[in-house]
Amino acid sequence: MKSLTTSVYTFEDLLNGKFLYVDKTETIWKMLEPSKGIYFLSRPRRFGKSLTLSTLKAVFQNKKYLFKGLALENKPHDWKKYPVIHLDLGGKEVRTADELKVYLSDRVNKIADDYDVKLSLKAYDARFHELIETLGEKDKTVILIDEYDKPILDNATNKNIENIRETLESFYSVIKATEPYQRFVLMTGVSKFSKVSVFSKLNNLTDITMDAKFATMLGYTQEELEENFSEHIAHVCREQKMNRAALLDKLKLWYNGYKFHQNAETVYNPVSIGKFFESAGEFKNYWFETGTPSFLLKLAKKQQFDFENELSRPVSELAFASYEVDKLKTLPLLFQTGYLTIKGTEEKKMTRYFLDFPNLEVELAFEAYLLDEYSGVNKENVSVFTTDIAVMLEDGDIDGAMEKMKCFFANIPYDIQIANEKYYQTIFYIIFRLIGLFIEAEARTNI
C-alpha cells in the first residue's frame, strides 16, 4: 500500500518519495501537443494546480526518467530541455504594491541567477521582460505562473487594491510583449479578474478553465479513485467493518461533486481524499481545515447575497465569468473558489447553469461558518443546535423545536441585529438547509 501525502507539491519529490501519484499526464500531454501554447487555468485552492505546474516543469527540464510507466512516456514529445521561469505568487503575503514589486523582482533575480543571466534594467516588469528575452534568444522560454491572483485576493477589501492590480497588470503584460520568445505558458489561479492583463490584453491566451478536455485534469474521477486507492479503500472497510459499496457511496456524498464542464464527469477533491485515508477513514471537513472563507462570508453578508434565489434559478456563464477587482461579486467568487459548482444545465437559446454546493463536506462546513457570520452563534455549536432541531422534528415535538429556535434567535448579539427582514430569512434558510430539509421562502403563489 503506497504512502499518501497532502503536503508534497513537487512532482519529482512526490515520485522520489514513492508517494501515491494519480497519473494525469495523459491530459497534460494535450496541452503539450501543439508546438506552442499559452494557457490559463482556474481551479479552487488545494486542487493540484501547483503539482500540475511542477509536472510541466519536469517535462520541460527534460526529466523523462521521472515519467517511466506514466502515460506521457509513450506520447510523441520532443523531450528537449528549455529554460523555465517558474513563479509562485502564493509564496509570500504582500500588503502593498511596493512589497509586491520587491517580491516579483526578487523572484526574477533568483531565476536569472540560476541561469547565469545578468540583468541590467531596474524596474520589476522591465527585468521580467529582459529575463524572458535573454533566455529566449537561445532557446524558447517556458513560463509557469502559480496563483497569479493571490496578491489581489489577499487585499480584496483593502484601499490599495487598485495599486496592486496595476502592479500585476504591468508585470503580466510582459507575457504578451515577449510572445516570440516563448515555447509554452501556463498561468493558474483561483479567480478570473478582467483587468490584470491576463484576459484584457493577452488576446492569444487560451482559457481552459471550462474546457471539456481538461475538466478532470485536476481532482480524481470515480474510476481513478477506485483504481488508485483500492488498497486504502479495502483497509478502511476492514477497520470500520463497512462493505465497499457503502463506503464508496459515502465517499461520493462527502467529497465528490466538483464539475468543471457541463458534460464532464464530476471529480473528488484530492486533499480531502488524501486526508480521509490518512485519518483512517474519518468523515470530516478536511478542505475547510486548510483555509476558511472569511472574506467570502463577509462579502455575502455585505451584498445581502440571496442564497435561496441563486441556488434555485439557472444562471448564464456570464454570471461566473471574469470580473473587475473593484466590483467583486459573491456568485462568481463562490463558484471559482469551489464553494459552488455546476449541478445541472438547461438549453434555452444559450446554456444556463444550476449551481449548488458540490458535496456534503463543503455544504455543512460553509453553512456552519455562514450561520456563525450571520447570527454570531459559534460554528462549533451550530451542528449541535441543528441536530437537536432535526431530532425534535422527527419525533413530532413541534413545541420543543419552536422553543429551541426562539432561544437560538434570542442569542443573536444585539449589535449585529439588522432592520432587514431578508437578513433573518437567510438565517432561517441556512438552518433548514443544515437540518437537511427542503425549504422555500416566500413562495409566490395564488393560493
Secondary structure, DSSP 8 states (H G I E B T S, - for coil): --B--SS---HHHHHHTTB-----HHHHHHHHSSS-EEEEEE--TTSSHHHHHHHHHHHHTT-GGGGTTSGGGGS--------EEEEETTSS---SHHHHHHHHHHHHHHHHHHTT------SHHHHHHHHHHHHHTTS-EEEEEE-TTHHHHHTTTSTTHHHHHHHHHHHHHHHHHTGGGEEEEEEEES--BTTSSTTTT-TT-EE-TT-GGGTTSSSB-HHHHHHHSHHHHHHHHHHHT--HHHHHHHHHHHH--B-SSTTS--BB-HHHHHHHHHTTS--S-HHHHT---HHHHHHHHHTT--HHHHTTS-EEGGGGS-B-TTS--HHHHHHHTTSSEEEEEEESSSEEEEEE-SSHHHHHHHHHHHHHHHH---HHHHHHHHHHHHHHHHTT-HHHHHHHHHHHHHTS-GGG--S-HHHHHHHHHHHHHHHT----SS-----
